[in-house]
Amino acid sequence: MPERTDRFDAELAREQWDRAAEAYAHAQRTGEDYYRSEFFGPAHLALCGGVDGLRVLDLGCGSGYFSRQLAGRGASVVGVDLSPEMIARAKEEGGEGIDFRVMDAVEIGSVFPAASFDLVTACVSLQDMTEPERVLRAAHGVLRPGGRALVCLPHPCTDTPHRQWHRDERGNKLSLGISDYFYRGPVTYRWTNPRYLYSWTTTGLHVPLADWVRWLLEAGFTIEGLHEPRPTEEAVARRPELEDARMVPYFVILDGRK
C-alpha cells in the first residue's frame, strides 16, 4: 500500500532504484515477480499486437523484462531507464539486439529524432517518474504518425494511499476498502514481500485516473482504449495468490495513438 510522502525527485528515484536493482532483477529471473510474468505483463504484451519489424521505445525498462518480451517477438527495441544499476542488470540478463541506455525519460525528445519509433511502451513505470506529463509529450514527439503509446499503470482506483481488504472469519478476502483516491502527489512504496531477496523503498506518483487520461490527451494522443486486465484462470491455477486480482482492477492499460 502506498503512503503519502513529501520528497520526489529524479536523484531520489535513481538512488532508490539503484538499490532495488539486484532484488528486482532476481525476482523477474526466478519467476517470483509473478504479477509481471503471469498477469499484467502478458496482458500488456497482447495489446501491443504484432510487433515484428517495429521500432519500439520501452520507457522505464528496469532490468529489461518487457524489452526482451518485445524483442523476442521481432521488434527492434531501445530500452531506457534512469537507474544505471537497472541498466547494468538488463544488459547482464541479455536481450540480443536491444539498445539499453541510462537515460531520464524526459530527455527522449532531445536524444531521438522526431517520428523515429512505431510504438512506445511503459510497463508499470510511468508512475515512478517525476514528470509523467512531460514524458508523454516527448513520447508523442518521437512517434511516427499513426504510432501508439501503450502505458500500463497500477490502477489509481485501487492503488490508493489508504486501502484495506475486508475478510471473513477464515481470512478470505471479501471486499476492498479504499480512501484518499483524489490525493495528488508523491507516495512511498515499501517492497517487503518475502519473495524478494531483500526489502527496499521507492517513491512514485499517485493521481486520479482522470489525470492520466488528461495528460495523454494534452500530449496530443487520441485514446483508443482503456483496459483493465484480469489474471486468466490458468494463471490463478498456477499462482493462487492472484485470485484477488480477479475481484478488483489492480492495473489499467491506456492505449494512445498519434
Buried (B, 14 or more C-beta within 10 A) or exposed (E): EBEEBEEBEBEBBBBBBBBBBBBBBBBBBEEBBBBBBBBBBBBBBEBBEEBEEBBBBBBBBBBBBBBBBBBEBEBBBBBBBBBEBBBBBBBEBEBEEBEBBBBBBBBBBEEBEEEBBBBBBBBBBBBBBBBBBBBBBBBBBBBBEEBBBBBBBBBBBBBBBBBEBEEEEEEEEEEBEBEBBEBEEBBBBEBEEEEBBEEBBBBBBBBBBEBBBEBBEEBBBEBEEEBBBBBBEEBBEBBEEBBBBBBBBBBBBBBBBB
